[in-house]
Each structure stands twice: as structure tokens, then as C-alpha cells.
Amino acid sequence: MATHDRPSPASLSAAQLRARMILSARRIITEHWPRVDRCPICRSAWPCPPTETAYDYLGSVGQGNWAPPQRAGSER
């Protein structure tokens, strides 16, 4: 498997680390977005624990009302 030249978290600036964490939180929310009030990953009632944690982080940086955009052909 090829290695990628990603900077280690220790070499990132605070702004770069914040941006990465925001993207990660958004990805978690998108992947765990409910299908008929259930998480497709955890299979639990929504919001599942990973989504709650991601929303807690986004709320702490002023983006707590973020929701993934509607996708064409989505089940919702």
C-alpha cells in the first residue's frame, strides 16, 4: 500500500487542525445520517453516539446547525 505525504497532526497549525476536525465531524454526520430515524452504520436510534460527538464538536466551533446537503436519489 502506498504511503501518502500527509503532515502529522503535530506539524499542523491550529487553523489547519481545526479545519481537519470540522471536515471529519461533517463526514461522520454524513455517513451516520439517519434512514427512517435509524443510523445506517450503528443501527441504533438517531442521533447515535458518534453523531452526537460530531455535533458537540461542531457546536463548539459555531457550526452546530450543519446538516449534510440533500443527495439526488436519497432515501429521505
DRENKOLVEX-79976 format. One record per residue (C-alpha): x, y, z. Coordinates in Angstrom, 2 decimals. Layout:
// residues N
+---------+---------+---------+
:      c1 :      c2 :      c3 :
+---------+---------+---------+
:       X :       Y :       Z :
...
+---------+---------+---------+
//
This chain:
// residues 76
+---------+---------+---------+
:      c1 :      c2 :      c3 :
+---------+---------+---------+
:    0.00 :    0.00 :    0.00 :
:    1.35 :    3.39 :   -0.95 :
:    2.05 :    5.92 :    1.75 :
:    0.76 :    9.46 :    1.45 :
:    2.70 :   12.56 :    2.32 :
:    0.30 :   13.89 :    4.92 :
:    1.64 :   16.15 :    7.63 :
:    1.44 :   14.64 :   11.08 :
:   -1.06 :   16.30 :   13.42 :
:    1.85 :   17.65 :   15.45 :
:    3.09 :   19.67 :   12.46 :
:   -0.28 :   21.26 :   11.65 :
:   -1.14 :   24.79 :   12.65 :
:   -4.13 :   25.33 :   14.93 :
:   -6.19 :   26.57 :   11.96 :
:   -5.28 :   23.51 :    9.85 :
:   -6.12 :   21.13 :   12.69 :
:   -9.45 :   22.90 :   13.29 :
:  -10.33 :   22.66 :    9.59 :
:   -9.48 :   18.94 :    9.54 :
:  -11.57 :   18.28 :   12.61 :
:  -14.54 :   20.15 :   11.11 :
:  -14.29 :   18.06 :    7.94 :
:  -14.04 :   14.86 :    9.98 :
:  -17.09 :   15.77 :   12.06 :
:  -19.07 :   16.56 :    8.91 :
:  -18.02 :   13.24 :    7.36 :
:  -19.18 :   11.35 :   10.47 :
:  -22.54 :   13.12 :   10.40 :
:  -22.95 :   12.45 :    6.67 :
:  -22.10 :    8.74 :    6.99 :
:  -24.35 :    8.28 :   10.03 :
:  -27.25 :   10.40 :    8.68 :
:  -30.49 :    8.58 :    9.52 :
:  -32.55 :    6.49 :    7.20 :
:  -36.04 :    6.43 :    8.70 :
:  -34.82 :    7.59 :   12.13 :
:  -32.10 :    4.93 :   12.43 :
:  -28.37 :    5.21 :   11.90 :
:  -27.31 :    3.09 :    8.91 :
:  -23.87 :    2.47 :   10.46 :
:  -24.66 :    1.89 :   14.16 :
:  -28.19 :    0.55 :   13.59 :
:  -29.34 :    2.49 :   16.65 :
:  -31.88 :    5.25 :   17.11 :
:  -30.65 :    8.55 :   15.77 :
:  -28.74 :   10.53 :   16.89 :
:  -26.20 :    7.82 :   17.56 :
:  -23.18 :    8.44 :   19.86 :
:  -20.70 :    9.26 :   17.03 :
:  -23.15 :   11.79 :   15.59 :
:  -23.74 :   13.38 :   18.99 :
:  -19.99 :   13.76 :   19.48 :
:  -19.55 :   15.26 :   16.00 :
:  -22.40 :   17.74 :   16.61 :
:  -20.93 :   18.63 :   20.02 :
:  -17.64 :   19.50 :   18.32 :
:  -19.31 :   21.48 :   15.53 :
:  -21.35 :   23.32 :   18.15 :
:  -18.16 :   24.27 :   19.99 :
:  -16.81 :   25.91 :   16.82 :
:  -20.07 :   27.66 :   15.92 :
:  -21.35 :   25.21 :   13.29 :
:  -23.78 :   23.16 :   15.36 :
:  -26.68 :   23.52 :   12.95 :
:  -24.83 :   21.95 :   10.00 :
:  -26.64 :   19.19 :    8.08 :
:  -25.47 :   17.28 :    5.02 :
:  -26.86 :   18.52 :    1.73 :
:  -29.69 :   16.51 :    0.17 :
:  -28.30 :   13.99 :   -2.27 :
:  -30.01 :   13.15 :   -5.54 :
:  -31.83 :    9.87 :   -5.20 :
:  -31.52 :    9.74 :   -1.43 :
:  -33.93 :    7.65 :    0.60 :
:  -35.22 :   10.62 :    2.61 :
+---------+---------+---------+
//
